[in-house]
């Protein structure tokens, strides 16, 4: 089964169905079989479509999951409010080249309360891990369950949530999970705003003001070239984002990547730091947006 841009993906809603479909594909494809997997929470946009398209190029079968995972939402977060549109999602999936869409219910994924926890320490202690306690424990359990269910050869994640990519990569390495993690670049709107399912919440004024994040992050390579240290870089990004009167900053941090540890605070950011991420989470009204720029030194060019 090879994905095409005009194919209609099969929709399955149970673990038994998805396992049977993948077994059938592997039996038919034999030694050439390769399964790509794109886990999502739905309300798909072109960022998700780019992941699906990359998987369709790399693999004989592309599986997309759509599951709003309650375990990664805190008690005051937007689980019930999170946007959902099944018909829209299936249209995006078909156009992007998905072969199978796995859309389980909460009761299918969690027939009983999960007694097992998966906690990845270190890389979860800053950024969203600090401001959303328990979030990455929820990510760890659902991603592990999905990997066990689908058993993909490759799994595709967007670098807009670069911390999530780092967490999943570390989890896969620590647990010897037989899947290759493929990080994919951030996809942006024409004006630079990072694509997100939550962008739909923004009012027109909030949408305009939110551009301050990407516009500020775009200055980071030049600031690194000027010799700024990590503390100065963080302060410059915070000051730039704060120029919007409605920007409510959750965090701005400059860290090494993927270890997500602080570089030397007083020395200029340099090649000895390897890769550097400058990441931000900012609220505009009720909507929390994340964005980042990932820099490979010494060139100080965004990845």
N, C-alpha and C positions, 0 to 999 in steps of 0.2 A: 504494500500500500504506500504510494508515494504522493505527498501533498502537491496540490496544484492550487493556483490562485482562484480557480473557479469551483473547486470542490466544495461540497456541503459536508461539514464534519458530522460524524456520528456523535450523538449526545448520550452519555451514560450517567447514571445517578447512583449506582451502587458499587461497592468495592468488588463484589463478585463479577459484575459486568466488565469493569475496566480490566481486571486481571485476565478474564477470559479473552477479551479483545486483543490484549498485548500478547498473550500466549499464542493466539491464532496468527498474529502477524509474524512473530519470531519463528513459528513452525514453517510458515510459508516462505519467509525470506532467507532462512537458514543462516549460513555464515556471514552473509552480507547485512544482516539485521542491525539496525541502530535506532534507538529510541531517544528522541529529544523531548524534554519536558519543560514547560513554562508554567510555574505556579503563580496564580494571581488571586486577588480578591474581587475581580470583576470590575464593572464600569470601565470597560477597556477604552484606551485611547491609542494614539499612534506610537507612543512609547512601548506599550504592550505589543502592538502589531509588529514593531521592529524586532522584538524578541522572538515572536512566533516565526517571522520571516527568516531570521537567522537560523533557527532550529530547522525549518523546512529545507534550507539550503544544505545544512550539515548532516541531516538524518533521513532515513527512509520513512520514519513515522514520527509525527509530532503530536504530543499530547499536551493539551492546555487544561489546567484545573482552574475552576472558579469556585472559591469557597471563602466566605467572610468568616474568619476564624475568631470566635469569641474570646479565646484565651489570650490573645495579644492586645485586647482592649482593656483599659483600666475602668474602674467604676464610674468615673466622670467623663469618659470618652464617648466617641460617637458610633458605637456599634449599631444601635437601632437606626441611627440617622445616616449611616454610611450608604452612599448611593448604590442602587441596584437597578439593572435594566437587562433582563435576560435576552430579549429579542435583539437589542442593540449589540450586546456582547457576541451573540452568535453570528451576527452579520460581520462584525470586525474579525472574528475568528475565521470565518469562511474566506474573506478577502485576503487575510494575511497568510493563509495556507495551513491552518490546523487540520489534522485528520480526525482527532477525537477530542471532545470536550467533556471533561469529567466534572459534574456539578452535584456533589453530594450534599445532603442535608446535614445539619448539626447532629441530629440523632444518628445518622449513618457514620459520621466520623467519630462521635463520642457517645456510643450507646450507654456508657456509664461514665461517671466522673473519672477523669484520668488520675490514676494514683502514681504514675511515673512522671518525673520531671527531668528536663534536660537543661542544664545551666552551663553556659559557656562563660567562664570567668575571664577577667582581664579586658577583653575587647568589648564587653557589655557595660563597663562601669562608668563610661563617659557618654557624652552626646545624648541620644535618645534613651540609652540605658539608664542614665541618671535621672532624666526628667520624666520617664515613663516606667516606673518600677514594675518588674514582672513582664514587660513587653517581650523581651527577647527569650524568656522562658517559654512564652506562648509560641513564638516563632520556632524555637527549637523543637518542641513536641510536634507541631503540625507539619513542619518540613520533613522531619524524620518519618512520621507516619506516611506522608505522601511519597517519599522516596521508597519506603518499604512496599507501598501499594503498587506504584507504577514501575519501579525498578528501572529507571532510565539509565542510558549510557552517559548522557549529558543533560545538565539542567542550566537554564538561562535566567540570569538575574540582572536587573538594571542598576547601574551605579548611582542613580539618584539617591537610593538608600545604600550608600557605600558601607555604612556600618553593618547593615544586614548582610551584605556580601561577605564582609570580613568574618562575621559570626558564623555564617554557613560554611565558609571555606575552612575555618578552624574546626568546626564540629565534624565535618566530613573527614578531615585529616586525623583528628583524634580518635574517631570511631571506625576508621578504615572503611567508610562507606564507599561502595564501588561505583561512584558517579563523578564525572568531571564537571566542575563548576565553571561556567562560561560567563564572566562579567561582560556587560554590554554598555556602551556609552549612554549618557543622559540624552534624551530627546527633548528638544525645546520647541516652544511656539516660535513663530517668525520674529516676535519681539524679544525673545530670550527667556521668557518664563518657562521654568522646567515643567514638563507635562505631569499632571497629577490628577487622579480621580477626584481629589478634594477641590480642585480649581472651580468646579461647578458651584461651590458654596459662595464664591466671592461675589460681592456686589461690583458694579462697574467701577466705582471709586476705589474699592479695595484691589480690584484687578490691576488698575493702573499703578497704584502705589506698590504693589507686590513686585514690580519690575526692579525696584531698588535692590533686591537681593542679587539677582543675576548681574546687574550692572556693576555692583560693588565687587562681587567675586571676580568679574572679568579683569579687574585691576590688579589682582594678586600676583600674576607673573612679573609685572613691572615693579611692584613693591618688593618682591624677592630679589630681583636684579639690582635694586637700589641698595641692598644690604640690610634690610629690616631683619630684626630677630623675631622669634615667634610671638613674644609679648607685644611688640610693636605692630606686627601683622594683624594679630587678633584685635588690637585696639583700633587700627585703621578700618578694618572691616566692620566692626561694631559702630564706629562713628559714621561710616558711609550709610549703613542700613538705618541708623537712627535719624538720618536726615529726613526720612518720611515721618510725618507727624502721627501717623496711625500705626507704625510698626511697633509691635510689642515683642521684644527679643526674648526668646526662651534661652538660647545659647548661641555663642560663637566660639569656636575653638580651632586651634592650629595643632595638629597632631601628626606623628609619623603614621604611615599606612603600610600594611594592614594591622600593625600591632596596636595602633591607636594609643600611643604613649606620647607624653609631651617631649618635644625636642628641648635642647638646652635653651633656657629662657633668655639668656643674655648674649649668646653668640648669634651672628647672622645665620639665617637658615642656609644650609650648605649641602654639598653633595654627600657629606658624611651622614646626613639625615635620611638619605635614600629617597623614598617617595613621601610627599607631604600632602595632607588633606586639610583644607580649610572648610569647615562645615558650619552651617547655620540652621537654626529652627526659629521661625518668626510667626507670630500670630497677627493676622489682619482681621479684625472683628472676631468672629468665633472660629475662624479657619486657621489651622496651624500648617504651615508649609515648611518643607525641608529642601535644602539645596547644598551643593558643595562644589569645590573645584579640587581636582586631584592632580598634583604636580609631580613630574619626574625630574629630579635634579641631575646634573647641573644646568640643563638647558632652560629650566623654569618654564616649560611649555606644558599646557594642560593636556592630560591624556584623553 
